[in-house]
Amino acid sequence: MVKAYGEIVFMASIFCILSWVLRKIYFKILIYIFLFIIYIINSYLYYAYSTDITPNIVLILAETNNKEISGFFETYLTTPASYKTIFVVVVFLVATIIGEYYNSYISKKMESKYLRIVLSLTLLFGIIFGSSA
């Protein structure tokens, strides 16, 4: 489980660096949309089947047709796993929106040496555990 969080921090760091280098708002929005879709899929797989996105899962998704997909949504949309997924995604989505809204305030707080150390250690943790995946 620690390794999975490390991978998330590592990927988020890479996307943040790309977003900062390109400085395009539409790129940032596309990154958010892409990451939230991947997170929704991965969260549901974790809560429903105790697995993550793997090449086999991607292959199964690629081989399904519209009828199978609609049947899946009709059957599994009201399971406890879907409720957990929706709750977790909404919490992260609200946190992301609040973070973007208070971006300038957060940037001012980044001048704190203690906060920089904590964030640097978090990033280092993500790089170590994310790159060893």
HELIX and SHEET records of a PDB file:
HELIX    1   1 VAL A    2  LEU A   22  1                                  21    
HELIX    2   2 ILE A   25  TYR A   49  1                                  25    
HELIX    3   3 PRO A   55  GLU A   63  1                                   9    
HELIX    4   4 ASN A   66  TYR A   76  1                                  11    
HELIX    5   5 PRO A   80  TYR A  101  1                                  22    
HELIX    6   6 ASN A  103  LYS A  109  1                                   7    
HELIX    7   7 LYS A  113  SER A  131  1                                  19    
END                                                                             
